[in-house]
């Protein structure tokens, strides 16, 4: 093992850890904004309680995402300076837009939302959370556009061994980016939906076991049906978007990254009418060719034949990624993602409408206890699915950092020794472990406590300012 291997491990560990928080922030922010919108439109108190409850969870996750994201930038200079030199002119524009436009928009209005309870008019306060949510999604777009350029570089030329951007619009509208953005953002909504379902499932089970279920406004598990139904709808719709955008991404992969496609399917040689193998030993004839090209008889290139072609084109090297990791990451992504969406569809069916009694329609259908237990699986499954998808995307591009232009081996910083990278890897791993423990403690503590009752309005707060709420969210900044 050399410095390059450890540098890749370090970037992988920190990136995957950071990516644990990003999807949840994107999806949960929209969910919280939707709850507050429902409170604004209806005035029902349980919507306000749910807004503050999930709002705290959102803020804990957001803070952790910011902290872990800062490390990513330092690694470009520490371990990957040659990569930074090559892509700096291209990456500078989307990353600057992400920081100066998207992140500042997100963080500024999120601060106004936190401190605006009982201070801003209700409409203005509601607008602040939606502005923050828009900033989060814009941030995702610019980051994913930069990442898509690494897979399919466009709008540039190489001058003196460096990539020079010639067309910003081409970079931002890269077809790989326009397919990747809805795929990742929709997957983020699946992750957030699964998180909400798991939290609601836990609260439903806990409150049904609790003999003292006296709650303001709504009692016991009844209050949780609202976020459960909303999360089920969000997860099911987002799952459909993931499937459609994933199909588009697969077709682009066939054209732009044939080695990744072949590795994901374990296809070694060029095959006409290539089969699709959901699990080893099971093949569906011609399905891979159809999924990749809409032609069941099309030829799909295999890893061994591509290795020969790349060697002739780029020179001697091993151009195959880690085949087992890519192969199994693809299957974990599909199986866990489909299981989560299937659970959402099942939940929608089981909680539909109202119960029918002898005197006609009764109360809305409650969430069965066994289904609430099943919702607990919705926490790990979509998270593991999106992490597996990210591993497929990034490891499948290897040995390139920029497809066809810059090899990973040529991207590492010169003069960085094995010991230096080992020390920083150990420190980052220990630090991130401590941060993970802190986040888990905060989230578990907050979920166990449940939503707080809404205090009475302070007499010094005029009507229409911030709604019937106090500054309950403000201490969250101390997290």
Secondary structure, 3 states (H helix, E strand, C coil): CCHHHHHHHHHHHHHHHHHHHHHHHHHHHHHHHHHHHHHHHHCCHHHHHHHHHHHHHHHHHHHHHHHHHHHHHHHHHHCCHHHHHHHHHHHHHHHHHHHHHHHHHHHHHHHHHHHCCCCCEHHHHHHHHHHHHHHHHHHHHHHHHHHHHHHCCCCEEEECCEEEECCHHHHHCCHHHHHHHHHHHHHHHHHHHHHHHHHHHHHHHHHHHCCCCCCCCCCHHHHHHHHHHHHHHHHHHHHHHHHHHHHHHHHHHHHHCHHHHHHHHCCCCCEECCCEEEECCEEECCHHHHHHHCCCCCEECCHHHHHHHHHHHHCCCCCCCCHHHHHHHHHHHHHHHHHHHHHHHHHHHHCCCEEEECCEEEEECCCCHHHHHHHCHHHHHHHHHHHHHHHHHHHCCCCEEECCCEEHHHCCCCCCCHHHHHHHHHHHHHHHHHHHHHHHHHHHHHHHHCCCCCCCCCCCCCCCECCCCCCCCHHHHHC
